[in-house]
Amino acid sequence: MMKKLLVLLLLFLLISAKQSARQRDLKQRRTDCERTEACSMDSTENCVNRCLSAACYDKVYAKKPLEPGEVDKLRSNEFADCMKVEDRNRRNAKDDL
């Protein structure tokens, strides 16, 4: 019983560490996008989202871009989900090499 709990705890810690690393990576990518010349001149969230993933931006925001200061939680979640799928596909493709 104790071994099972220890294994579960280690598994939980491993998953948490992976998620934290991905969150740090995304935060760094977002910061890098915000610092690009294009987005520093165009301080809208659209520019940053386009920089993060042009394909996901086109899928989620292209038809109706965010207005300055607008928060659309539903589309934000859809964009984040799209980026997760993109990242997973990129990792899988890398693993196949």
Backbone bond lengths (Angstrom), bond angles and torsions (degrees), N, CA, C in turn:
res aa  C-N    CA-C-N  psi(-1)  N-CA   C-N-CA  omega(-1)  CA-C   N-CA-C  phi
1 M - - - 1.450 - - 1.536 110.78 -
2 M 1.333 116.14 -45.01 1.459 120.66 -178.74 1.529 110.87 -65.05
3 K 1.351 116.12 -37.63 1.465 119.88 179.22 1.524 110.70 -64.54
4 K 1.335 116.33 -39.86 1.463 120.33 179.17 1.523 110.95 -63.03
5 L 1.325 116.93 -42.23 1.459 120.76 178.22 1.522 111.02 -63.93
6 L 1.300 116.77 -40.72 1.454 121.20 179.03 1.526 110.89 -64.61
7 V 1.324 116.97 -43.15 1.462 121.29 177.66 1.530 110.27 -62.65
8 L 1.321 117.42 -43.84 1.457 120.89 178.41 1.526 111.22 -62.58
9 L 1.303 117.47 -41.74 1.456 121.71 178.75 1.520 110.82 -63.27
10 L 1.314 117.23 -44.66 1.466 120.90 178.30 1.525 111.36 -63.78
11 L 1.309 116.90 -40.25 1.460 121.07 177.36 1.521 110.84 -62.73
12 F 1.319 116.64 -44.27 1.465 121.61 177.81 1.524 110.81 -60.60
13 L 1.320 117.37 -43.94 1.463 121.15 179.65 1.525 111.77 -64.52
14 L 1.314 116.61 -39.00 1.454 121.10 178.69 1.531 110.92 -64.53
15 I 1.318 116.82 -45.16 1.472 121.31 178.76 1.518 110.17 -63.59
16 S 1.322 117.69 -43.04 1.467 121.71 179.21 1.518 111.11 -61.82
17 A 1.317 117.22 -41.32 1.461 121.35 179.73 1.523 110.94 -64.41
18 K 1.336 117.26 -40.78 1.463 120.54 178.13 1.521 110.98 -63.96
19 Q 1.333 116.67 -43.61 1.459 120.15 179.98 1.519 110.23 -64.27
20 S 1.322 117.59 -41.40 1.456 120.75 179.41 1.522 110.69 -62.90
21 A 1.320 117.24 -40.66 1.459 120.87 178.80 1.524 110.45 -63.55
22 R 1.324 117.34 -41.03 1.466 120.79 178.75 1.526 110.54 -66.61
23 Q 1.331 117.02 -38.79 1.465 120.27 178.63 1.524 110.43 -65.88
24 R 1.332 117.38 -40.50 1.467 120.70 177.33 1.525 110.06 -64.03
25 D 1.328 116.49 -41.26 1.460 120.87 179.32 1.531 110.50 -62.26
26 L 1.321 116.77 -45.36 1.463 120.30 179.68 1.525 110.69 -64.02
27 K 1.316 117.08 -41.80 1.464 120.61 179.21 1.533 110.24 -62.10
28 Q 1.330 117.12 -40.74 1.464 120.57 178.56 1.528 110.61 -66.74
29 R 1.331 116.68 -42.36 1.473 119.75 177.64 1.524 110.94 -61.20
30 R 1.344 117.00 -40.92 1.465 121.58 178.95 1.530 109.96 -63.01
31 T 1.324 116.48 -44.78 1.468 121.07 178.60 1.519 110.37 -61.45
32 D 1.328 116.78 -43.55 1.464 120.50 178.12 1.527 110.78 -60.12
33 C 1.332 116.93 -41.93 1.469 120.69 178.76 1.526 110.92 -64.36
34 E 1.324 116.74 -42.84 1.459 120.31 -179.70 1.524 111.49 -62.07
35 R 1.329 116.94 -27.92 1.462 121.79 -177.40 1.520 113.52 -87.68
36 T 1.339 117.29 -9.02 1.461 118.11 178.58 1.515 109.23 -64.51
37 E 1.297 115.94 153.52 1.463 120.25 -177.81 1.524 111.24 -59.22
38 A 1.331 116.31 -42.00 1.468 119.66 -178.50 1.523 111.39 -61.32
39 C 1.324 117.55 -45.80 1.463 120.11 -176.29 1.522 112.52 -80.09
40 S 1.324 117.63 -22.72 1.458 117.87 176.61 1.525 109.91 -71.67
41 M 1.331 116.49 -26.68 1.463 120.19 177.41 1.530 110.91 -87.65
42 D 1.323 116.78 -27.02 1.465 123.24 179.19 1.527 106.79 -116.12
43 S 1.317 116.24 89.39 1.463 120.23 -170.26 1.530 113.59 -80.68
44 T 1.317 117.98 24.06 1.463 119.79 179.04 1.521 110.72 -86.17
45 E 1.288 115.46 157.33 1.461 121.97 178.04 1.529 110.31 -65.79
46 N 1.337 116.83 -26.20 1.463 120.51 179.21 1.522 111.03 -58.97
47 C 1.321 116.99 -42.60 1.460 121.12 -178.73 1.522 110.45 -63.09
48 V 1.311 116.45 -45.48 1.469 120.82 -179.78 1.527 110.12 -64.34
49 N 1.319 117.65 -44.66 1.464 120.79 179.52 1.529 111.25 -62.70
50 R 1.330 116.63 -40.79 1.464 121.08 178.43 1.534 109.85 -63.03
51 C 1.327 115.58 -40.37 1.467 121.04 179.11 1.528 110.83 -65.65
52 L 1.328 117.35 -42.18 1.464 121.31 -179.50 1.520 111.69 -62.99
53 S 1.333 116.67 -43.78 1.464 120.57 -179.26 1.527 109.48 -162.10
54 A 1.297 115.10 103.63 1.465 119.35 179.73 1.533 110.98 -62.65
55 A 1.335 116.86 -39.25 1.470 120.34 -178.83 1.524 110.94 -64.89
56 C 1.334 117.19 -44.96 1.470 120.14 179.59 1.522 110.82 -69.00
57 Y 1.333 116.78 -37.06 1.464 119.90 176.95 1.527 109.36 -60.29
58 D 1.334 116.90 -47.19 1.469 120.24 -179.72 1.523 111.29 -60.80
59 K 1.321 116.24 -38.87 1.457 120.56 -178.94 1.532 112.11 -68.65
60 V 1.330 117.59 -38.56 1.466 121.02 -170.47 1.527 113.49 -101.81
61 Y 1.327 117.93 -41.89 1.466 120.16 -169.46 1.529 115.82 -114.27
62 A 1.321 118.64 -14.15 1.467 120.37 -171.14 1.532 113.59 -57.42
63 K 1.321 117.29 -42.24 1.465 119.74 -176.86 1.533 112.24 -70.56
64 K 1.330 116.24 -30.25 1.460 120.69 -179.11 1.529 108.96 -145.09
65 P 1.348 116.53 83.90 1.466 120.17 -178.59 1.532 111.41 -60.81
66 L 1.323 114.27 154.60 1.459 119.36 176.08 1.528 110.10 -65.10
67 E 1.302 115.71 141.98 1.458 120.17 173.34 1.522 107.63 -84.44
68 P 1.344 118.53 155.01 1.465 120.27 179.90 1.529 111.21 -52.20
69 G 1.323 115.89 126.03 1.458 121.53 178.84 1.519 114.79 83.15
70 E 1.324 117.59 -6.34 1.466 120.41 -178.66 1.529 110.67 -72.69
71 V 1.323 115.50 139.84 1.460 121.94 174.40 1.522 107.14 -121.40
72 D 1.312 115.59 120.32 1.465 121.86 178.78 1.522 106.71 -123.09
73 K 1.309 115.70 93.19 1.464 121.89 -173.99 1.525 111.77 -61.05
74 L 1.318 117.26 -39.21 1.458 120.89 -178.77 1.532 110.87 -61.69
75 R 1.326 116.11 -50.23 1.467 119.25 -179.84 1.528 111.25 -70.69
76 S 1.319 116.84 -31.70 1.463 120.11 176.53 1.525 110.31 -61.86
77 N 1.318 116.79 -42.96 1.467 121.20 177.04 1.524 111.14 -65.20
78 E 1.325 116.47 -40.27 1.466 120.96 178.37 1.531 110.38 -63.10
79 F 1.332 116.25 -40.99 1.463 121.35 178.21 1.536 110.29 -63.87
80 A 1.328 116.68 -45.02 1.463 121.20 179.53 1.526 110.69 -62.41
81 D 1.323 117.43 -41.89 1.466 121.13 177.80 1.533 111.11 -62.69
82 C 1.314 116.06 -42.03 1.464 121.12 178.53 1.530 109.95 -61.31
83 M 1.324 116.61 -43.43 1.466 120.06 179.58 1.530 111.64 -65.54
84 K 1.333 117.25 -35.98 1.463 120.46 177.50 1.526 110.27 -62.81
85 V 1.331 116.35 -43.46 1.465 120.59 178.88 1.533 109.47 -63.65
86 E 1.328 116.55 -43.48 1.462 121.74 178.36 1.526 110.72 -58.63
87 D 1.329 116.25 -47.90 1.461 120.80 -179.61 1.530 111.09 -63.63
88 R 1.329 117.06 -41.92 1.470 121.29 178.62 1.530 109.73 -61.76
89 N 1.326 116.85 -44.66 1.466 120.58 178.85 1.523 110.97 -62.95
90 R 1.334 116.62 -39.50 1.472 121.06 179.34 1.543 110.01 -64.82
91 R 1.347 116.56 -43.59 1.467 119.91 178.83 1.532 110.85 -64.35
92 N 1.339 116.66 -42.59 1.474 120.37 179.20 1.519 111.45 -63.23
93 A 1.330 116.80 -40.22 1.455 120.55 178.44 1.528 110.40 -64.97
94 K 1.327 116.18 -38.13 1.464 121.05 178.81 1.526 109.99 -66.26
95 D 1.339 116.73 -39.98 1.460 121.45 179.63 1.518 111.54 -65.83
96 D 1.333 117.71 -29.82 1.457 122.00 -178.11 1.530 112.55 -74.82
97 L 1.323 116.36 -16.28 1.487 119.11 -178.47 1.493 112.94 -72.52
